[in-house]
Amino acid sequence: MSKDLVPFVHFYDQDFVDMYDRSWVWIDELWKEGSGDNQFSGSYLSYPDQKYFSQYLSSFASLFLVYSNQNHSPFEMLDYFYARQEESGAIRGEYSIEDDKPVLTEENPEGFSPPLFAYVEYIFYHKVGNKKRLREVVPILERYFAWLEETSLQENGLYHVPTEACQTGNIPRIETFFPVDFNSQLALSALYMSAIGDILNDKEISFRYKRLYFSLKTRINAHMWDEEDRFYYDLDKDGERIKSKLLVSYWAMLAEIPNDERANYLIEQLQDPKEFGTENPFPAVPVSSPHYSEDGNGHCGGVFSVHTYMVVKALERYNHFVYARECAIRHMYFLLDTLHPDTDQIGDLWEAYLPNKEGPSKTDEIEGFPRRRLMHYAGLATITLMIENIIGLDISLPRKTVDWMMPSLEVMGIENLSLKRNTITILSNKTDRGWEIRLESEKLYYFTIEVLNEKKKKTLPIPSGKCSMLIDKM
């Protein structure tokens, strides 16, 4: 793909820029048109040796495709699943790429998948600004919620699904009956369904899903939080906590379930090298786990970009912006080191990485693991985290706002970013007059810049055309 078709990023480490550019080239190479056999009416991001359309992978790929300046639609990858909704409201987690049939297994007979549609649709709205789409998808999502309630809600108010639905691979979770990650993801979706109700000015939807959110939040805090270990755990069939720490417990933080005190305990464990604080943040199980492996062993020590994305966004929720950025940068260096190893071997991007040295996580326990060039995961780091956390831009098209949070003054920015019918450029640079922010826009929007170590923050309207501002004058 030509660099002119997607936003161009600027950063003081050119390797990061090269990785970002290369990611779009790979996405373009892996982009395919649907066929008559698989009934995919649009186009989609594939990966080598793909056998299934995965709801989980499609949801995450959509989070960086929104930055393609509409050259690669993020919508069709979710619309494929919406079009297959059954009368019961069911949307299965995977469909065969050969014959379009749902993939149902003995371990996961209902085809459950992490429920992330509402979260992704809310992000779509702020990056693309299409309220009409929200109106169209809400009835689909409501039927989906109703199906989940009918098939998996238990008497204690928590949801039971098989752990095979949770995308945690070969991590032993045999006794798990109430997965902490699935329940937290459902709470996250209810939170964003309520927010979508507010956007549509539908008070009934807003109230109903807010009530579901607080119901789940209360039960997760009451049953899954362990005061002694200061951590959220899975529950067994009897509702007893299974004291095996998993990184996916941090979905609870992304869903804003812990209070500030509990969140601080969780963050301490992210920073602890004896828990999740490895050089490459963050392994799927902590160093303290008996299942942890320095060689990754699949998910038992492997570091996944999708998990790093989730934790970074959770840290944002609790205003740990500097640490979140540091983690994103550290993870990017491991992707770079594995892509360009100091050996005769040819590097690449992989599904999962080692926690303390370069290279992919490997295992004999999962067929075909790790998947090569799985951009559905890698793009979350090389594109989404690059724009939103390493550079630090938060964009809302409906609000016509761009917020730029910079821990310190550095040479970086973005060029040719499409905000629907408005293309903008924002760059910081050191000039003879001091640090200068150069801005260019086709239409009016509102720009907020905050430099944390300078303790400076300012919001101002950016008119059409070119302008600049000096940080020293703020």
N, C-alpha and C positions, 0 to 999 in steps of 0.2 A: 504493500500500500504506500502511496506517495505521502511523504511527511506533510504535504500541503493539505491533505484531506482530514487530518486529525490535529488536535492541539499539539503545539510544540512546547516542550518544557525546557526551562533553563535551571541549571543547578551547578554548584561549584565543583562537584565531582562528576566529570564527564562520563565515567563508567555508568553512573546511574541513568544519565540521559541516553546513553547507547542502549542500555537494557530496556528502557521505556520504548525507544524507537524500534528495537528488535522485536519486542513483544507485539507491536502492531503488525509487523511484517509476518510473524508467525501466525497471528490471528487471521490475517488475510489469506495465508496459504492453507489454513485449516478450515476456512469458511466454505460451506457446501450448500447446494440447493436441495430441497426435499425431493423425494422420488415418489412415483406412483405406488410403490410397494409399502413404503413407511408412512404414506399419507401426510408427510410434513409439507404443508402448503407453501411455506416460506423458505427462508434460508437459516442456517444455524452454524454455530461453532462446534466443530467436530474435534476428535482427538485420535491419534493413531490406534488402529485395531478396535474402533468403537463398535460395541454390540447393542447398546441400549441408549435410549433417550432417558436421562436421569433428571428427575425433578430437582434434586439437591444440587447437581452441577449446574443446571440451567439457571437456578435462582442466583447462584453466586456469580456466574458469568455475566448476568445482566447488570451487576453492580459496577463493572468497568466498561461494558459496552455503551453505557449512557454517555461516556466521554468520547465516543467515536465521531462526534459531530453529525450524528444520524446516518453515517455511512454504513454502519452495521447495526441493524435494528435489534434492541434488546427485547422488544415486545414479543416477537414471533416465537421465541424460545419458551415463554410462559404461556402464550396463547395456544400452543400445541397441547399443553396439559389441560387448559380450561375447556378446549373443544372435546376432550375425552371424558368430561365429567359425566358420571352415571346418574341414573334417576335417583339413587339413594343419596347423592351428593359426593360420592367417592371420587377421588382423583388418585390414581395409583402412583407409586414412586418411580417406577420404571416401565418403559414400553420397548418392545423389540424393534430394532432398527430394520429388521428383515420383513416382518409381517404386521407391525403395528399393534400386536397383542400385549396386554399387560403382563409383566413378569411377576408372577406370584409363586412363592416358594413355601416349602414346609415350615421353614423357620419364620417367615413373614407372610402368612397366607392372605392377609388383607392388603399387602403392598403399601404399608404405611411409610411415610417419609417425613423428615423434619419439617414442620409446618411454618414456612417462611414467606408465603405469598404476600401477606398483608404488609410485612416489613419492607419487602422489595417494592411493592406498588407505591408505598408512601415515598420511598426514595425516588422512584420514577417521577412522581408528581413534582418533587422539588427540583429535579434536574431537567425535566422536559416540560412541565407545566400544563399537562393535559387533564383538566378536570372531567372532561367527557369520558375519558377512559376509566376514571375512578367510578363514575356512575354505572358504567357497563360491567365492571368486574365485581362490584360489591355483592350483587345477588349470587354470583358464583362462589365467592368467598363465604357468604353466609351459609349456603348449602353445604360447603366443605366443613365448616365449623360444626354444623348440625350432625354431619356424618361422624366426625371425630367424637362428638359427645355420645352419640348413639352406640358406637362400637367400642369405645375405650374408657369412658368416664366410669369411675368406681364410686362406691358408697362414701369413701372418705374425701371425695371431692378432687382427688388426683387422677391422672390418666395412666392407664396401663397399655403399653405397646411392647412388642418383643424388642430386645436390644439390637437385633439385626436391622431394625428400622433406623437406628441412631447414627449409622455411618462411623462407628468406632472400631471397625475392623477386627483384629485379633486380640483386643484387650479383653481379658476374662471378665465377664459380667453375668455369669451363669445364674446367680441367685437374684439378679435384679428383676423386680416386677414393676416398680414405679421409677423410670429413668429420670434423673434430675435434669438432664439436658432437654428431653422431649417436653417435660412439663414447663420448663423455663422458656423454651421456644414458643410454646403455645401461649404462655403469658405475654411474651413479646409481641406475638401476632395480635392478641386481644388488645394490648396497649395501642398498637398502630391502627387496628380497626376502629377503635374509639376516636383516634386522631383523624382518621379518614371521615368518620361521621361528622366531626367538627368542621372539616373542610367543606363537606357537602351541605352543611347546615341542617343535618339530620339528627335532631336531639335524641330520638329514640335509639338509633344505632349507637350513637356516642355513649349514652347511658348504659345500654345493655352490655356493651363490650367492656366498658369501664368497670362494671360490676363483676363481670367474669374475670377481668384482670386482677382486681383486688381480692377476689375469692381465691384465685390460684396463688397470688402473692402471699396471702395469709397462711395458706396451707403449706406452701414450700418453706416459709420461715418457721412454721410451727413444727413440722415433721422432718424436714430434710436438713435443717441447720443443726450442727453439733457444737454445743457451747464449749466443750472441752477442747476439741480440735480446731474450732473456729473455721468450719468448712461445711459446704453443702454436699450431702451424700445421696446416692441411690437408696431406695427402700426395697426390702424384700416383700414377699406376699403378705406377711403379717404386719407390715408397716414398720419394721425395725430397720434402723440405719445400717448400711453395709459400709464399713469403714475402709474403703478403698478410694483414695483420692484420684480424681480425673480432671484433666484440664477443661473438659466440656461443662463442668460445674460453673464455669465463668459465664455461661449463657445467662445465669441468674443475674450477674452484674449488668450485662447488656440490657436485660429486661428491667433494670432498676429495682430489683427485689430487695437487696440488703440495704439497711440504713448506712449512714456514713461510717459509723464505728465498725460494723461488720465488714464493710467494703475495705476499710483500712487493714483489717486482719488479712483479708484475701490478697490485697496488694502486697503485703509483707511477704507472703508465700510466693508470689511471682518474683520477688527480688531475691529470695533466699536461694543460694546455689545448692542447698541440700534438698530443695523442693522443685520449683519450676524455673529457677533463675539460672538456667544454663547459658552458655555463650550465645547460642542461637535460640532466641525466645520463640516458643515455649514448647517443651516436649509434651506429648499427649498424656503421659503419666509422669509423676514427679520422680526425681532421683531417689527419693526415700522409698519408692514402691518396690516390692519384691519382683515385680514384672518389668522393671526398667532395664533397658539395655543401651549401653553406649554405642552399640552398632545399629541402633534404631529398632531392629526386629519389627518391621512394619509400624504399627501404631504404638508399640510398647517402648517408647523412647523417641520415635520419629517426630519431627517437627513439620507441621503442615501450614502452608501459607493461609489456608482458610481459617485455621485456629488462631494464627497470629493476627489476622484481620479482626476476628471476633474479640480477642482480648484487647487489642488496641482501641477498638470502638467502645468497649466496656470501660476502659480507663478514661476515655474522653468524657463519658457520662458523669464521672466523679471528679472531673476537672484536673486530671493528671496528664495535661497536654504534653509537657516536656518529656516525661517518662515514656508516654505513648509514642512520641516521635523517635526517641532513642531506640526503642524496641523495633520500630519499623525499619530504621536505618541498619541496625545490627542484622536483622533478618535479610535485608537486601544484600549485605556483604556476603552472607553465606550462599545466597543464590548466585552471586557473581563469581565467588571462588569455585563453586561447583561447575559453573558454566565454563570457566577458564582455569582448569586445574594445573598445578605445577608439575605435571607429569606428561608422559607421551600420549595419554589417553585423550579422547575427544570428549569434551564436556557437553552438557545439555541441561534443560530444565526438567525437574522431576516432581512427582506427586508428593514426596516427603523427603526430608533432609535429616542429617545427623545433628545431635544436640550440641556437640563441642568441637567438631572438626568438619572440614569440607567433605562433601559427598552425599549421595542419596541414602536414605534408610532402605534396607533390603530385608527380605524374609522369605522363607520357604513355606510359610503358613498361609499365604494369600496368593492365589494364582495371578500371574501377570503383574505382580507388585515389584517395584513402583512403576506406575504408568509414566511413560516418557512424554514430555511436552504437553502435559495436561494444563492448558492455559486457563481452564475454568478456575483452577486454584492459583496458579502463578500470577495471572493478571491482577488478582486482588492485591498483591504486593507491588508488582512492577508498574501498575497503572493507578489503581484506586488509592492505595496508601501513598504512592509517590505524589499524587496531586493533593490529596486531602490531608496528609499528615507530615510527609517529609517537606513538601513545599508549604502546606498548611492552609489550603483554600477551602472554604465552606460556601457552597453556592446554592441559592434558592431562586429559581426562576420566577415562581409566583409572587414572591416578595420583592423581586428585582434587587436582590442584595448579593454582594460578594464580601465575605469576611475573610481577612487574612491574618492569621495568628502566627507571628514569627518569634521563636524563642530568643533569637538574636539577629542582628543585621547581617545578612549574607547575600551573595549574588545569586538570585534565583527568580523564578516567576513562570508565567505561562503566556503563550502567544497563540492567537487564532482559535480561541475557545468559543464555540458556538452556543449562545444562549437563545435557542429558538431562532428568532429573526434578528438577533443581535450578536455580533462577533466582537469579542473583547481581547485586550492584551494588557497584562499587568506584569511589570518587571521592576526589580530593585537592583540598583547598581551604585558603586562608589564613584563620585565625580569630584571635580575640583571644588564644588560647592558643598560637598559632604554626601551623605547617603540620600539618594533620590529615588522616588517611586514614579515610574513612567506609566501612564495609562492611556489606552486608546479604546474607543467604543463607538458603535454606530448609533446607539440610543442611550437615553438616560438610565442610570442605575445607581444604587447607593452602595458605597464602598466603606467598609470599616477595617482599619488596620490597627493591630495591637502588637507592640514589641515588648515582650515580657520582661527581658532583663533591663530594658530602658524605662520600664513602667510608663509607657506612652500608649495612648489609645485615642483614636479619632474617627468619627464618621462624617462623611461628606458626600453630596451628590456629584456624580461624575457625568458631565454633559456629553453629548455626541462630539466626536472629534478627538484631538489629542490634548493631553494636559500632563502636568507633573506636580509632585509635591516633595518638599524637603523634610526629612525626618526631624532635623534640628529645629525646624520652625513649628513643629507640632506643639 
